[in-house]
Amino acid sequence: MQFLGSLIFTTLLLVLTPLWGLVMFALFFVPQRGQFRFANAWARTLLWFLKVLCRLDYRVQGLENLPPGAHVAMWKHSSSWETIAQMVILPRQVWVASGHVGVFNDPLVECTSCHKRFRADQLAEEYATRTGKAISEGDLSDVPCPNCGRKNQLTPKDRSLGHQCDHCADAAEGIGGYGS
């Protein structure tokens, strides 16, 4: 019975997800709140199918241990289920703050010497903290490259690349990054 339920769920997942995706694409001009509700309905539908067909349910423990107000919750994605469940468990504001609802807009710069990429806003903030001189992310001429140390080598890159800078990639892998 478990095998049959899993087979039916997998079939529904493979059929419904592309269809839901096409509708999401058509909802491009709908306000983000509406898009989020539709995506949240997809996640709730899949979790309901898991509960009914596979007898897989969940409960959240430890919510009382979360600090009140804004905070960062980090999940290690070890299954597809957790990725789906996050849409239901986490509030919309978390997704907005992390950039998963809107378009990623990280201002990137690349060092022309070592060709490493970094987030310009983080470099400007870290430089201001380190030196006491406030600078804008648009003028990083005084900021040395965190990798090779050369000045006047940081050039702007496409702002819509998302988290593809070396610092963010290293941090996501738990390696550390600039300043660590």
Sequence and secondary structure as in RCSB ss.txt:
>XXXX:A:sequence
MQFLGSLIFTTLLLVLTPLWGLVMFALFFVPQRGQFRFANAWARTLLWFLKVLCRLDYRVQGLENLPPGAHVAMW
KHSSSWETIAQMVILPRQVWVASGHVGVFNDPLVECTSCHKRFRADQLAEEYATRTGKAISEGDLSDVPCPNCGR
KNQLTPKDRSLGHQCDHCADAAEGIGGYGS
>XXXX:A:secstr
 HHHHHHHHHHHHHHHHHHHHHHHHHGGGS HHHHHHHHHHHHHHHHHHHHHHH        GGGS SSS     
   SHHHHHHHHHHS HHHHHHHTSSS     EEEETTT  EEEHHHHHHHHHHHHS    TT  TT   TTT  
SS EEE  TT  S SHHHHHHHTTS  TT 
